[in-house]
């Protein structure tokens, strides 16, 4: 099945929250996938708590990637 979304980041909930806010500021609504929550609801534990993935529509990829790169650089500074 072909997906119209691309994963642009995966990491901690704190970082994902920061990235989502920055993406929404420029009019991009990302999709968040939370593996630990999905596993918990299905009855499985997760080794990595609060690990999330951020996806954006392929049409918005060119605008979204620099935002993510900037957010990651801020956190590492």
DAHU-V200002 format. One record per residue. N is the residue number from 0. RES is the residue in one small letter. SS is DSSP state (~ for helix, > for strand, _ for the rest). PHI is phi in radians with two decimals (999 if undefined). Layout:
{{N/RES/SS/PHI} {N/RES/SS/PHI}}
This chain:
{{0/x/_/999} {1/x/_/-1.44} {2/x/_/-1.79} {3/x/_/-1.71} {4/x/>/-2.13} {5/x/>/-2.21} {6/x/>/-1.29} {7/x/>/-1.99} {8/x/>/-2.83} {9/x/>/-2.51} {10/x/>/2.98} {11/x/>/-1.22} {12/x/~/-1.02} {13/x/~/-1.07} {14/x/~/-1.18} {15/x/~/-1.07} {16/x/~/-1.05} {17/x/~/-1.09} {18/x/~/-1.13} {19/x/~/-1.03} {20/x/~/-1.06} {21/x/~/-1.18} {22/x/~/-1.16} {23/x/~/-1.12} {24/x/~/-1.05} {25/x/_/-1.83} {26/x/_/1.51} {27/x/_/-1.82} {28/x/_/-1.85} {29/x/_/-1.37} {30/x/>/-1.84} {31/x/>/-1.88} {32/x/>/-1.99} {33/x/>/-1.97} {34/x/~/-1.13} {35/x/~/-1.17} {36/x/~/-1.21} {37/x/~/-1.06} {38/x/~/-1.15} {39/x/~/-1.10} {40/x/~/-1.16} {41/x/_/-1.49} {42/x/_/1.69} {43/x/_/-1.89} {44/x/_/-1.39} {45/x/_/-2.17} {46/x/_/-1.25} {47/x/_/-1.97} {48/x/_/-1.36} {49/x/_/1.08} {50/x/>/-1.66} {51/x/>/-2.25} {52/x/>/-2.11} {53/x/>/-1.98} {54/x/>/-2.10} {55/x/>/-2.26} {56/x/>/-1.12} {57/x/~/-0.97} {58/x/~/-1.15} {59/x/~/-1.83} {60/x/~/-1.02} {61/x/~/-1.07} {62/x/~/-1.43} {63/x/~/-1.38} {64/x/~/-1.03} {65/x/~/-1.08} {66/x/~/-1.13} {67/x/~/-1.13} {68/x/~/-1.05} {69/x/~/-1.14} {70/x/~/-1.13} {71/x/~/-1.15} {72/x/~/-1.08} {73/x/~/-1.06} {74/x/~/-1.20} {75/x/~/-1.48} {76/x/_/-1.29}}
